[in-house]
């Protein structure tokens, strides 16, 4: 027999934690943005993102990619901790006890609410040791200077660090397609660094995503 | 708050409200005691409403997995809470946004059309028994909208 009372968690039915109107709060007088737990949120003006790209390029040239990737890794590390703590508090269960669909829904909603666009996971290559992540409407791709290679190093760093902590494996992340190059979505491939080694050159030669995945899994 | 009423307050910043605008506000305020009573009943008798629905659902669909039935009931509890708030605020968009944000996307894989059809039939029956017709009529539009939305969010098999 189903006991309805047992389906409630402290008389709550947890829903969408990251619902935008509930999650983001602002204090007009103080000019502050906070999330629903009272943690500070930071709004990044488009000009700042553009300036970060331009400034780094001027100061560090080619190393920009590495700098942004490492900044993303650092951010991703803290982001994961916060994400885990918030969800554990709200849903009353450990991240590892959530169903895959619930976890993904939360991650996707979290991405949207933070203004990072839409995100989707593609498990097609999971058996081969790769996880593909697709994102749309990335502000980091939109504000990046036009170039010949994908530019979302920052997001790649975040994803690398986030999924490394989630899986307990040291995962690297390489972007294969980019909205800034006219692609319909950004594709990121996650996997062990030594197995992703061959990708860099193919990305450099602007090989398309499907061909890259075909070669990786061959 | 009802978006139309919210807009009304915004527009009336530098003038008096017109009679028809006041009428809209009056309508909402007049209906508020009934909405509050319905909300209190739903809140206080939630288990009393849902438990018989859960029992009957299990009896009618013995072939369905317990886990799926429990998930559907849990979602119905959440939906009913959203609808109760939607009814109190007289705001459809509240229910819509909450439901799409949580039961759409990846979570929609869990939506089961067979279970939900039976579940919502039983829920409507139970609600009219517990709330009576006049109170049910306040809640029904929100619940029907949620049901339609849920149906749209269910992957076609």
Interface residues (C-beta under 8 A of the other chain):
Chain A: X1 X2 X3 X4 X5 X7 X8 X13 X15 X16 X18 X19 X21 X101 X102 X104 X105 X108 X109
Chain B: X47 X50 X51 X54 X55 X57 X58 X66 X69 X70 X73 X74 X77 X78 X81 X82 X97 X98 X101 X102 X105 X106 X107 X109 X110
